[in-house]
Amino acid sequence: MKKIILILLFGFACLPSLAQGEANNWYFGRRAGIRFMADGSVTVLTDGLINTSEGCSSISDNNGNLLLYTDGRNVWDRNHVLMPNGDYNAGTGLLGDPSSTQSGIIIPKKGDPNIYYVFTVDEPHQSNAAVYPNQFNGIYAELSGAGGTVPEADDGYNNGLNYSVVDLSVIGANGSIGDVVTRNVHLQTYDPAIIADASFKCSEKITALKNNDGTGFWVISHFIDKFYAFRVDGNGVNPTPVVTQIAPVVPSEGYRRNSIGCIKASPDGKKLAIAHMQRSTVAGGTSSDGTVYLYDLDDATGILSNPIQIADNISPYGVEFSPAVKKLYISYDSASGSVVRQYDLLSTDVPASGITVANTQPASTLQLGPNGKIYRARVSSNTLDVIHKPDEDGTSCDFEAGGQSLGAGTSIFGLPPFITSLLSANIQVTNSCLGQVTQFQLSVVGNFDSITWDLGDGSATQSGLNPAHTYLNPGTYTVQAVVTNNGDVVQTTSEITIIAPPVANPASDLFECDDDNDGSAVFNLTSNTPDIIGLQNAATHVVKYYASQSDADIGVSITNPSAYASTSNDQVIIAHIFNISNESCYDATSFVINSLGSPNINLAGEAIACVNKTIPVTLGAGIVGSAAGLTYEWSTGETSPTISITAPGIYIVKVTNANGCEKLRTITVTPSDVAVINDIVVRDVASNNTVTVFASPTGNVTTTYLYSLDLPDGPYQESNIFENVPAGIHSVYVYDDNGCGVVSEEIAVLGIPKFFTPNADGVNDTWRVTGINAEFYNASSINIYDRYGKFLAGITPESTGWDGTYNGKPLPSTDYWYVVSLDNGRIIKGHFSLIR
């Protein structure tokens, strides 16, 4: 006898396969059913009679022919006839419950093809526990309101874990193929001395797996903080369990809802996962403190160890392992919604590896199918969700909501559990390209006597774990591995497609312009795809590109080949052409990519054009460095390195070098113009005379102006305000900062002297107002009075002033008063001194 454990390979194709056909027929929900075919496809079954919200189980023979199925109370034969001794309404029912998460699981007896054990777990209801050991006869209180009554909803007892025996060699009184010959043998999973425990007895969880040597099975259930593993073999059911007391504690005070959630053993029999929907201490109450734990499982002893809390403070229901035990999936509800989450069992930190692969309906059962896919029950739906590639990372697992139709059948919460390790045999294949040596490997659990391979092409059968074969022709072949052990036969079949290798036709070298001359350019590598595919069918072939041979060797392709930035000149790009159906079959070619230098120019420029006069402005192409070999094309149609323009606008020049690489320079020519002086405000006859100039552009151009007083050639100032301006006639100049011209205007700043000295010395001999003349204020009047208001003299703007006489006679030294009446209506009054 030989022994093999699960083998994990990387880089292989794990093809759809069936182990023994026990799991080929599923009946569940409201008359829902599906059948798994030899090629891994699924067909809808419409003949089932089951009507269950949650728990159910079914089993078929090695060839996938239905034998029986159950909802935990009733047992139907292969023809959907209710077995007389498995009829709940007739009083001969089993002690499971259709509202128990996993109300039953069916186990074959080793060495006897007619005997099957139907293990059941009841729904442990708090109302039943409250009157233990008596029967509850009231109305069940549920979260949704009043529940059912005895016996329709429940028999009034918490029955715990039991098993019944079905003998298929017996014909029932109603013609059923098989009947229940032993019913409801109780298995103790509690301490009868503790009334609180005995009143509930067990949770709603049950799973099964092959033992390590293939001589029997372990059936495992859970209650509070203990796992109970019952051995089932050719001698029957051992009623004495292997007990593992281990974290966490799930208090019975919170039953029945604390009991909800699935338990699953891994396909290799080495791990176990369990979902506890909650850990409340209130009978029948709800809480969001549920958890999922992962354990190591010894399939030789049934003992569990190494508890790892995978998730906490959620409401989990379903758990399931991927076929190669690389991933664990959880279906749970939480405050943020319902999800399916994946955990990497190969990670050094499994809890931290979680990734959400789907947002879903309410949490429900996950079940691995014999085709290697995981199915999830959709509540009140005519479909199931499908995880097509459960061993792949994250969303690459390909979760498809509603991916499996149920026809008229309806899924609720449950799907049938199976002896998971029966699903673990699968064929792994490498090298499925014509001309290669195709390698096969079988992954199977437990001991075996022999393995015989039929490779599907009429060649001689082979034996052993790792046969190799070279196919002579392309095509699809059905490969079968027959494993025997102690008289048991496991037939695993897979379809393998051998394809002719594609041809990688030569590809042209690619050249692209290096826009910023940094030695790298962006290439559309896919422009070579049509040439590489050539006359082959583009719909069935794909080309991938690799930045180097080393990248090609490890399968790291360029992420965005249509916009790839080169890393050096003369870079060699590797191209692989694959057949879409099998990427392990490919051919390779290569080509070189080179970046070409582009013209070195300044891409943007600015200039000014005066709209008030025609002054040519020269625009250049912005060449940096040598201009050798460059050509020019201006938006004006000119082809010279420079052009002369007079009008504002946008001017573009395309500069092309000898490589054919080009760049565009855009020059913005902004209009400018002389100013319009809108106003000049003069504040005079003061200790600080000021002049403020208000100017605006002509034609709404955008420019700035500078200002000067009396100096047309400057200097000019930015401020439009002049201070301490002396009295007199002045010229204001406004200059366009862009050089488009100067405008000017004369102003008068009045000044009135405070004294004069008419002593004929040529200095201050007359009193006159400065800033008034024949041009400015020529219609103004200036009158002089003595202190008593006597009019003494009147002078005009153009006169030389008052000489200090009245009627030709000099007046004495004293103060005199004036009134200046300007022609703009302004009147200025004051006094001055005559000094002799």
C-alpha positions in Angstrom: 0.0 0.0 0.0 1.2 3.4 -0.9 0.4 6.7 0.8 0.2 10.2 -0.7 -0.7 13.6 0.7 -2.0 16.6 -1.2 0.5 17.9 -3.7 0.5 21.6 -4.5 2.1 22.7 -7.7 2.6 26.2 -9.0 2.5 27.0 -12.7 0.2 24.1 -13.6 -3.2 23.9 -15.0 -5.7 22.4 -12.5 -8.4 21.1 -14.8 -12.1 20.5 -13.9 -12.3 17.0 -12.5 -14.6 14.6 -10.6 -13.5 12.3 -7.9 -15.9 9.7 -6.7 -19.4 10.7 -7.9 -20.9 10.9 -4.4 -21.3 14.7 -4.7 -22.7 14.8 -8.2 -26.3 15.4 -7.3 -27.5 18.3 -5.1 -31.0 18.7 -3.7 -31.8 21.8 -1.6 -34.0 24.8 -1.0 -37.5 24.8 -2.5 -37.3 21.8 -4.9 -34.0 23.0 -6.3 -31.4 20.7 -7.7 -28.3 20.6 -9.9 -26.2 17.8 -11.3 -22.5 17.9 -12.0 -21.5 16.3 -15.3 -18.2 14.5 -16.2 -16.9 17.5 -18.1 -17.4 19.8 -15.1 -20.6 21.4 -16.5 -23.8 21.7 -14.4 -27.4 20.8 -15.4 -30.6 21.8 -13.6 -32.6 19.1 -11.8 -36.3 19.6 -11.6 -37.4 16.3 -10.0 -36.5 16.9 -6.3 -39.2 17.0 -3.6 -37.2 18.6 -0.9 -38.5 21.8 0.8 -36.0 23.2 3.3 -34.7 26.6 4.4 -31.3 25.4 5.4 -30.0 21.9 6.1 -30.0 19.1 3.6 -27.8 16.3 2.3 -27.6 14.0 -0.7 -25.3 11.2 -1.9 -24.7 9.4 -5.1 -22.7 6.3 -6.1 -19.2 6.3 -7.5 -20.6 6.9 -11.0 -22.7 9.9 -10.0 -26.1 8.1 -9.8 -28.4 9.5 -7.1 -28.9 7.1 -4.1 -30.8 9.2 -1.5 -31.3 12.7 0.0 -32.7 14.2 3.1 -33.7 17.4 4.8 -32.8 16.1 8.2 -36.3 14.8 8.9 -37.4 13.0 5.7 -35.4 10.6 3.5 -36.1 10.2 -0.3 -34.8 7.4 -2.4 -33.2 7.7 -5.9 -36.6 7.9 -7.5 -37.8 10.6 -5.1 -40.0 8.2 -3.1 -40.2 8.9 0.6 -38.8 6.0 2.6 -41.5 4.7 4.9 -39.2 4.8 8.0 -38.0 8.3 7.1 -41.3 10.2 6.9 -41.6 13.0 9.5 -45.4 13.5 8.9 -46.0 9.8 9.4 -44.2 9.9 12.7 -41.2 8.0 11.5 -39.0 11.0 10.8 -35.4 11.6 11.6 -34.4 14.1 14.4 -32.8 16.8 12.2 -34.5 20.0 11.3 -34.9 21.8 7.9 -34.1 25.0 9.8 -30.8 23.7 11.2 -27.8 25.2 9.4 -26.4 21.7 8.5 -29.2 19.4 9.5 -27.6 16.3 8.0 -24.8 14.6 6.3 -24.7 11.1 4.7 -21.7 8.8 5.2 -21.2 5.5 3.4 -20.2 2.4 5.4 -16.8 1.1 4.4 -17.0 -2.3 2.8 -20.8 -2.4 2.4 -22.2 -0.5 -0.6 -25.8 -0.8 0.7 -25.4 0.8 4.1 -25.4 4.6 4.6 -25.4 6.6 7.8 -27.5 9.7 7.9 -26.2 12.0 10.7 -28.5 14.7 11.8 -28.3 17.8 14.0 -31.4 19.4 15.4 -32.2 23.1 15.7 -31.5 23.8 19.4 -34.4 26.1 20.2 -34.5 28.2 23.3 -38.2 27.5 23.8 -37.6 23.8 23.9 -34.7 24.3 26.3 -36.9 26.4 28.6 -39.2 23.4 29.4 -36.5 20.6 29.3 -36.9 17.7 29.8 -40.5 18.2 28.9 -41.9 18.8 25.4 -42.6 22.3 24.3 -46.2 22.7 23.1 -46.6 26.4 22.7 -46.0 28.8 19.8 -42.4 29.4 18.9 -41.3 33.0 19.2 -39.1 34.2 16.4 -37.4 37.5 15.6 -39.9 37.9 12.7 -42.9 37.4 15.0 -44.8 34.3 16.0 -43.4 31.0 14.7 -45.0 27.7 14.2 -46.2 25.0 16.5 -45.6 21.4 17.3 -45.3 19.2 15.2 -45.3 21.2 12.0 -42.4 23.5 13.0 -40.7 21.3 15.5 -41.3 18.2 17.7 -40.9 20.2 20.8 -37.5 18.7 21.8 -33.9 19.6 21.3 -32.7 16.3 19.9 -29.0 17.1 19.4 -26.8 14.8 17.2 -28.2 11.5 16.0 -27.6 9.0 13.3 -29.9 6.7 11.4 -29.0 3.7 9.1 -30.3 3.4 5.5 -30.1 0.0 3.8 -30.4 0.2 0.0 -30.9 -3.5 -0.3 -34.3 -3.1 1.5 -37.4 -2.3 -0.5 -39.7 -0.1 1.4 -43.4 -0.9 1.9 -44.2 1.7 -0.7 -41.6 0.4 -3.2 -38.8 2.8 -2.1 -35.3 1.6 -3.1 -33.9 1.4 0.4 -35.4 2.2 3.8 -34.3 3.5 7.2 -33.6 0.3 9.2 -32.2 2.0 12.3 -33.5 5.4 13.3 -32.2 8.2 15.6 -29.3 6.7 17.5 -28.3 9.4 19.9 -24.7 10.6 20.1 -23.8 12.5 23.2 -22.0 15.9 22.7 -22.7 17.4 26.1 -22.5 16.8 29.8 -25.9 15.4 30.9 -25.2 16.5 34.4 -25.2 20.1 33.3 -28.9 20.8 32.7 -28.2 24.0 30.7 -26.1 22.0 28.3 -28.4 19.0 28.2 -31.3 21.2 27.3 -29.7 22.2 24.0 -27.3 19.2 23.4 -25.5 20.4 20.2 -25.1 23.2 17.7 -26.3 23.2 14.1 -22.9 22.2 12.7 -21.7 19.0 11.2 -18.9 18.0 8.7 -17.1 14.8 7.7 -13.8 13.8 6.2 -11.8 10.7 5.3 -9.4 9.5 8.0 -5.7 9.4 7.2 -5.5 5.8 6.1 -8.7 5.7 4.1 -10.3 3.0 6.3 -13.1 5.3 7.5 -14.4 8.8 8.2 -14.5 11.4 11.0 -17.9 13.0 11.6 -17.3 16.2 13.6 -19.8 18.5 15.4 -19.4 21.3 17.9 -21.0 22.5 21.2 -19.9 25.5 23.3 -16.1 25.0 23.4 -15.7 21.4 22.3 -15.3 19.6 19.0 -16.7 16.0 19.0 -15.1 13.7 16.3 -16.9 10.4 15.8 -15.1 7.6 13.9 -17.2 5.8 11.3 -15.7 2.7 9.6 -16.4 -0.8 8.6 -17.4 -1.6 12.2 -20.0 1.1 12.2 -20.2 4.3 14.3 -18.1 4.6 17.4 -20.3 6.3 19.9 -17.4 7.5 21.9 -16.1 10.7 20.4 -12.6 12.2 20.3 -13.1 15.5 22.2 -11.1 18.6 21.7 -11.7 21.5 24.1 -10.5 24.6 22.4 -11.2 28.4 21.9 -13.5 30.1 21.6 -16.4 29.7 24.0 -19.8 30.0 22.4 -22.2 30.2 25.4 -25.4 28.1 25.2 -27.2 31.0 26.9 -27.4 32.7 23.5 -28.8 29.6 21.7 -30.5 29.1 19.3 -28.9 31.9 17.3 -25.5 31.2 18.8 -25.7 27.7 17.2 -26.1 29.0 13.6 -23.2 28.8 11.1 -21.4 26.2 9.1 -18.4 24.0 9.8 -16.2 22.6 7.1 -13.1 20.3 6.9 -10.6 21.1 4.1 -10.3 18.8 1.1 -6.9 17.5 2.3 -8.3 16.8 5.7 -5.7 18.9 7.4 -7.7 22.0 8.4 -11.1 22.9 9.7 -13.0 26.2 9.7 -16.1 27.1 11.7 -18.5 30.0 11.6 -20.2 31.1 14.8 -23.0 33.6 13.9 -22.9 35.2 17.3 -21.8 34.7 20.9 -24.7 36.4 22.7 -25.7 35.5 26.3 -29.4 36.4 25.7 -31.6 33.4 24.8 -32.9 33.9 21.3 -31.3 37.4 21.1 -29.2 38.8 18.3 -25.8 40.4 18.4 -23.0 41.3 15.9 -20.2 39.6 17.9 -19.9 36.5 15.7 -16.5 35.0 14.7 -14.7 32.6 12.4 -12.0 30.3 13.5 -9.4 28.2 11.6 -7.8 25.1 13.1 -5.3 22.4 12.3 -6.9 19.0 12.0 -5.2 15.7 12.6 -7.1 13.3 10.3 -5.4 10.3 12.1 -6.8 11.2 15.5 -9.6 13.7 14.9 -7.9 16.2 17.3 -7.9 19.9 16.5 -5.2 22.4 17.5 -3.7 25.8 16.8 -6.9 28.0 16.8 -6.6 31.2 14.7 -9.4 33.8 14.8 -9.9 34.8 11.2 -12.6 37.4 11.6 -14.5 38.9 14.5 -17.5 41.1 15.2 -19.4 39.9 12.2 -22.4 37.6 11.6 -20.9 34.7 9.6 -22.8 31.8 8.1 -20.9 30.0 5.4 -17.3 28.9 5.2 -15.5 26.9 2.5 -12.0 25.9 1.4 -10.6 26.1 -2.1 -9.8 22.7 -3.8 -6.0 23.1 -3.3 -6.6 24.5 0.3 -4.9 27.7 -0.7 -7.9 29.9 0.2 -10.6 30.1 2.8 -13.9 31.9 1.9 -16.4 33.3 4.4 -19.9 34.6 3.7 -21.0 37.0 6.4 -23.2 39.9 7.3 -22.0 43.0 9.1 -23.0 46.6 9.8 -21.5 47.6 6.5 -23.3 45.0 4.4 -23.1 41.3 3.3 -19.9 40.1 1.6 -17.9 37.1 0.5 -14.3 37.5 1.8 -11.2 35.5 0.8 -8.3 34.6 3.1 -4.9 33.3 1.9 -4.0 30.1 3.8 -0.4 30.3 2.5 0.1 33.7 4.1 2.2 34.1 7.3 -0.7 36.2 8.7 -4.0 34.6 7.5 -6.4 37.0 9.2 -4.6 40.1 7.7 -4.8 38.6 4.2 -8.5 39.0 3.9 -9.9 40.6 0.7 -13.5 41.2 -0.2 -14.3 39.4 -3.5 -18.1 40.2 -3.7 -20.8 42.3 -2.1 -23.8 40.0 -1.8 -27.2 39.2 -0.5 -27.5 38.0 3.1 -24.9 35.5 4.3 -25.5 31.9 3.4 -23.9 28.5 2.7 -20.7 28.1 0.6 -20.2 24.7 -0.9 -17.3 23.3 -2.9 -18.5 21.4 -6.0 -16.9 18.3 -7.6 -15.9 20.5 -10.6 -13.6 22.6 -8.3 -15.9 25.6 -8.1 -17.5 27.0 -5.0 -21.2 27.8 -5.0 -23.1 30.1 -2.7 -26.8 30.0 -1.9 -28.8 33.1 -2.9 -31.7 33.6 -0.5 -35.1 33.3 -2.3 -33.4 33.2 -5.7 -33.6 30.9 -8.7 -29.8 31.1 -9.0 -26.6 30.4 -7.1 -23.5 32.5 -7.0 -20.3 30.9 -8.4 -16.7 31.3 -7.6 -15.1 29.9 -10.8 -11.5 29.9 -9.7 -11.4 29.6 -6.0 -7.6 29.0 -5.7 -6.8 32.3 -7.5 -5.9 35.5 -5.6 -8.5 38.1 -4.8 -11.0 39.1 -7.5 -9.1 36.8 -9.9 -11.2 34.0 -8.3 -13.9 35.1 -10.7 -17.0 35.5 -8.5 -20.1 35.5 -10.6 -23.4 36.6 -8.9 -26.2 34.4 -10.0 -23.9 32.4 -12.3 -25.8 29.1 -11.9 -29.4 28.9 -12.9 -31.8 26.7 -10.8 -34.7 26.8 -13.3 -37.9 26.9 -11.3 -36.2 25.8 -8.1 -35.5 28.3 -5.3 -32.4 28.6 -3.2 -32.7 29.7 0.4 -29.8 29.5 2.9 -28.6 26.0 2.6 -26.6 23.7 0.3 -25.8 20.0 0.9 -22.6 19.2 2.7 -20.4 16.3 1.7 -17.4 14.3 2.8 -15.1 17.1 1.5 -12.1 14.9 1.1 -14.0 12.9 -1.5 -13.7 16.0 -3.7 -9.9 16.4 -3.3 -8.7 14.2 -6.1 -7.9 16.3 -9.2 -5.6 16.0 -12.2 -2.9 18.6 -12.7 -1.3 19.0 -16.1 1.6 21.0 -17.5 2.7 21.3 -21.1 -0.4 21.0 -23.2 1.3 22.3 -26.4 1.7 19.9 -29.3 5.2 18.6 -29.5 5.9 19.1 -25.8 6.0 16.2 -23.3 2.7 16.6 -21.3 3.2 16.0 -17.6 0.3 14.7 -15.4 0.1 14.7 -11.7 -2.7 13.4 -9.4 -3.5 15.2 -6.2 -5.4 12.9 -3.9 -5.8 12.3 -0.1 -5.1 9.1 1.8 -3.7 5.7 1.0 -4.0 3.9 -2.3 -3.1 0.6 -3.8 -2.7 1.7 -7.4 -3.4 4.4 -10.0 -4.1 3.6 -13.6 -4.2 6.4 -16.3 -6.0 6.4 -19.5 -4.6 9.4 -21.4 -7.5 9.5 -23.9 -5.7 9.0 -27.2 -5.7 5.2 -27.5 -2.2 4.9 -26.2 -1.3 2.3 -23.6 -2.4 2.9 -20.0 0.1 4.2 -17.5 0.5 3.9 -13.8 1.9 6.0 -11.0 1.5 9.5 -9.8 3.3 11.3 -12.6 2.9 9.9 -16.0 4.2 11.7 -19.1 3.0 11.5 -22.6 3.6 13.2 -26.0 0.4 13.6 -28.0 0.8 13.3 -31.8 -2.2 15.4 -32.8 -3.9 18.5 -31.5 -7.4 18.0 -30.0 -9.4 17.5 -26.8 -8.7 14.3 -24.9 -10.5 12.9 -21.9 -7.9 11.8 -19.3 -9.0 9.4 -16.6 -7.1 8.4 -13.4 -8.5 5.3 -11.6 -7.4 5.1 -7.9 -8.0 1.9 -6.0 -7.7 1.4 -2.2 -9.1 -1.5 -0.2 -11.6 -2.3 -2.9 -12.7 1.4 -3.2 -12.3 2.9 -6.7 -12.0 6.6 -7.3 -12.4 7.6 -11.0 -11.1 11.1 -11.8 -11.6 12.5 -15.3 -10.5 15.7 -16.9 -10.5 17.1 -20.4 -7.2 18.3 -21.7 -6.9 20.3 -24.9 -3.6 19.8 -26.8 -3.2 22.7 -29.2 -0.8 23.3 -32.0 1.8 25.9 -31.1 1.2 29.4 -32.6 3.9 31.0 -34.8 5.4 34.3 -33.8 6.0 36.1 -37.1 8.9 38.6 -37.4 8.1 42.1 -36.0 9.6 45.4 -37.2 11.8 47.5 -35.1 10.0 50.6 -33.7 11.2 54.2 -33.7 9.6 57.0 -31.7 10.6 60.6 -31.1 11.9 61.5 -27.7 10.0 64.7 -27.0 12.1 65.8 -24.0 15.4 64.3 -25.2 15.8 62.3 -22.0 16.7 59.1 -23.8 13.2 57.6 -23.4 10.1 57.6 -25.7 6.6 56.2 -25.5 5.9 53.3 -27.9 2.8 51.6 -29.0 4.1 48.1 -28.9 0.7 46.7 -30.0 1.3 48.2 -33.5 3.4 45.1 -34.1 0.6 42.7 -33.0 -1.0 42.2 -36.5 2.5 41.4 -38.0 3.2 38.9 -35.2 -0.1 37.1 -35.5 0.1 37.2 -39.3 -2.5 34.9 -41.0 -3.4 33.2 -37.8 -6.8 33.8 -36.3 -6.6 37.1 -34.3 -9.8 36.1 -32.3 -8.0 33.0 -30.8 -4.6 34.4 -30.3 -3.1 37.1 -28.0 0.3 38.7 -28.0 2.0 39.8 -24.8 5.1 42.0 -24.6 8.0 41.8 -22.1 10.6 44.5 -21.3 13.4 42.0 -21.1 14.1 38.3 -21.5 14.2 37.9 -17.7 10.7 39.4 -17.4 9.5 37.0 -20.1 11.1 34.1 -18.2 9.1 34.9 -15.1 5.9 35.9 -16.9 5.9 39.6 -16.0 4.4 41.2 -19.1 4.2 45.0 -19.8 1.1 46.3 -18.2 0.2 48.9 -20.9 1.9 47.9 -24.1 0.1 50.6 -26.1 1.9 53.3 -24.1 5.2 51.9 -23.0 8.1 54.2 -22.0 11.4 52.7 -23.1 14.2 52.4 -20.6 17.2 52.7 -23.0 18.1 53.0 -26.7 18.3 49.7 -28.6 16.1 48.1 -26.0 15.1 44.5 -27.0 11.4 43.8 -26.5 10.3 40.2 -26.2 6.9 39.2 -27.7 5.0 36.0 -27.0 2.0 34.9 -29.0 -0.4 32.6 -27.1 -3.5 30.6 -28.0 -6.2 32.2 -25.8 -7.4 28.7 -24.7 -3.9 27.8 -23.4 -1.3 30.4 -22.6 1.3 27.7 -21.8 1.5 27.1 -25.5 3.3 30.0 -27.1 6.0 31.1 -29.6 8.4 34.1 -29.1 10.0 36.8 -31.2 11.7 40.0 -30.5 12.3 43.5 -31.9 14.2 46.6 -31.0 12.8 50.0 -29.9 14.8 53.2 -30.4 14.1 56.8 -29.3 15.0 59.5 -31.7 16.1 63.0 -30.7 13.7 65.9 -31.2 14.4 69.6 -32.0 15.6 71.4 -28.9 13.4 74.5 -28.8 11.6 76.7 -26.3 8.0 75.7 -26.7 6.4 79.0 -25.7 7.1 82.7 -26.5 5.6 86.1 -26.0 5.8 89.4 -27.9 4.0 92.8 -28.1 2.4 94.5 -31.1 1.4 98.2 -31.0 -2.0 98.7 -32.5 -1.5 102.5 -32.7 1.3 102.2 -35.1 2.8 99.7 -37.5 6.1 98.5 -36.1 7.4 95.1 -37.4 8.0 92.5 -34.6 10.4 89.6 -35.3 9.3 86.2 -34.1 11.8 83.3 -33.8 11.5 79.5 -33.7 13.2 79.4 -30.2 16.1 77.2 -31.2 18.3 76.1 -28.4 21.8 75.2 -29.6 22.5 74.3 -33.2 19.9 74.9 -35.9 21.6 72.5 -38.4 19.2 70.4 -40.4 16.0 72.0 -39.1 13.0 73.0 -41.2 10.3 75.4 -40.2 6.6 75.7 -41.0 4.8 78.7 -39.6 1.1 79.1 -39.2 1.4 82.1 -41.6 2.7 79.7 -44.2 6.3 81.0 -44.1 9.2 78.5 -43.8 12.0 80.8 -42.5 13.6 80.5 -39.0 12.1 84.0 -38.2 9.1 85.9 -39.4 8.1 89.6 -39.1 4.5 90.4 -38.0 2.6 93.6 -37.1 -0.7 92.2 -35.8 -1.4 90.6 -32.4 -2.5 87.0 -32.2 -1.3 83.4 -31.8 1.6 82.3 -34.0 2.7 78.7 -34.2 5.9 77.3 -35.8 6.5 73.5 -36.4 10.2 72.7 -36.2 11.3 69.4 -37.8 14.7 67.8 -37.6 16.5 65.3 -39.9 15.0 62.4 -37.9 11.5 63.6 -38.9 10.8 64.5 -35.2 9.0 67.7 -34.8 8.0 70.1 -32.1 5.6 73.0 -32.0 6.4 76.5 -30.6 3.5 78.7 -29.8 4.1 82.5 -29.6 1.4 84.7 -28.1 1.6 88.3 -29.5 -0.2 90.6 -27.2 -1.7 94.0 -28.4 -0.7 97.2 -26.7 -1.5 100.9 -27.2 -0.9 104.5 -25.9 -3.0 105.7 -22.9 -6.0 107.9 -22.8 -5.8 110.5 -20.0 -9.2 110.4 -18.5 -8.7 113.0 -15.8 -6.0 114.9 -13.8 -6.8 115.9 -10.3 -4.8 118.9 -8.9 -4.7 119.7 -5.2 -3.0 123.1 -4.9 -2.7 126.2 -2.8 -1.5 124.0 0.0 1.6 123.1 1.8 1.8 119.9 -0.4 0.5 120.4 -3.8 -0.4 117.0 -5.5 -1.2 116.0 -9.0 -3.0 112.6 -9.7 -3.3 111.3 -13.2 -6.0 108.9 -14.3 -5.3 107.1 -17.6 -6.7 104.0 -19.3 -5.7 101.9 -22.3 -6.9 102.5 -25.8 -9.0 99.8 -27.3 -9.2 97.7 -24.0 -5.7 96.3 -24.5 -3.9 94.9 -21.5 -0.8 97.0 -20.6 0.7 99.1 -17.9 1.6 102.8 -17.9 4.4 104.9 -16.3 4.2 108.6 -15.4 6.5 111.7 -15.6 6.0 115.4 -14.8 7.7 117.9 -17.1 10.3 115.4 -18.3 9.3 113.8 -21.6 12.4 111.6 -21.6 11.9 110.5 -18.0 12.6 109.2 -15.6 9.1 107.7 -15.4 7.5 106.4 -12.2 5.0 103.7 -11.6 2.8 105.8 -9.3 0.3 108.1 -10.9 0.6 110.6 -8.1 3.0 113.5 -7.9 3.6 115.3 -4.6 5.0 118.7 -3.5 4.5 120.0 -7.0 5.5 123.7 -7.3 3.0 126.2 -8.4 3.0 127.0 -12.1 2.2 125.5 -15.5 3.4 121.8 -15.9 3.3 119.0 -18.5 2.1 115.5 -17.5 3.5 112.5 -19.6 2.0 109.0 -19.7 4.2 106.3 -21.2 3.1 102.8 -22.5 5.4 100.3 -20.7 5.4 98.2 -23.9 6.9 101.0 -25.8 3.9 102.0 -27.9 4.1 105.7 -27.2 3.6 108.7 -24.9 0.7 111.0 -24.4 0.9 114.4 -22.5 -1.3 117.1 -21.1 -0.6 120.6 -19.5 -1.9 121.5 -16.1 -1.8 124.6 -13.9 -0.9 124.4 -10.2 -2.0 127.6 -8.4 0.3 129.3 -6.0 -0.5 132.5 -3.9 2.4 134.4 -2.3 2.2 135.3 1.4 4.1 138.6 1.0 5.8 140.9 -1.5 8.3 143.8 -1.2 7.7 146.5 -3.8 11.1 148.2 -3.3 12.2 148.2 -6.9 15.0 145.7 -6.2 13.7 143.4 -8.9 12.7 140.7 -6.4 9.0 140.3 -5.3 8.2 143.7 -6.5 4.6 142.8 -7.4 2.0 140.4 -5.9 0.5 137.9 -8.4 -1.1 134.4 -8.4 1.1 131.8 -10.0 -0.5 129.3 -12.4 -3.0 131.7 -13.9 -2.3 133.1 -17.3 -4.0 133.7 -20.6 -4.4 129.9 -21.1 -5.4 128.7 -17.7 -8.2 130.5 -15.8 -8.1 133.4 -18.3 -11.6 134.5 -17.3 -10.8 134.6 -13.6 -10.7 137.8 -11.4 -8.4 138.7 -8.6 -9.5 141.5 -6.2 -7.5 143.1 -3.3 -8.9 144.8 -0.2 -7.6 146.6 2.9 -8.5 145.4 6.3 -11.7 147.4 6.3 -12.9 145.8 3.0 -12.1 148.7 0.8 -11.5 147.7 -2.7 -7.9 148.6 -3.7 -7.1 146.9 -6.9 -8.3 144.3 -9.4 -5.8 142.4 -11.5 -6.2 140.1 -14.5 -4.7 136.6 -15.1 -2.4 138.0 -17.8 -1.2 141.1 -15.8 2.2 141.3 -14.1 0.5 141.7 -10.6 -0.3 144.4 -8.0 2.5 146.9 -7.3 1.2 148.0 -3.8 -0.3 151.4 -4.8 -3.7 152.9 -4.7 -4.5 155.6 -7.1 -0.7 155.8 -7.8 0.3 156.3 -4.2 2.2 153.6 -2.3 0.3 152.0 0.5 1.9 151.4 3.9 3.3 148.1 5.0 0.5 146.0 6.5 -1.7 143.0 5.6 -4.1 143.1 2.7 -6.9 140.7 1.7 -7.6 139.0 -1.6 -10.5 137.2 -3.3 -9.6 135.0 -6.3 -12.7 134.0 -8.4 -11.7 131.3 -10.9 -13.6 130.8 -14.0 -14.5 127.2 -12.9 -16.4 128.7 -10.0 -13.8 128.1 -7.4 -13.2 131.0 -5.0 -10.1 131.4 -2.9 -9.8 133.9 -0.1 -6.8 134.9 2.1 -4.4 137.7 3.0 -0.8 138.6 2.4 1.7 141.1 3.7 3.1 144.2 2.0 6.6 144.8 3.3 8.6 147.9 2.6 
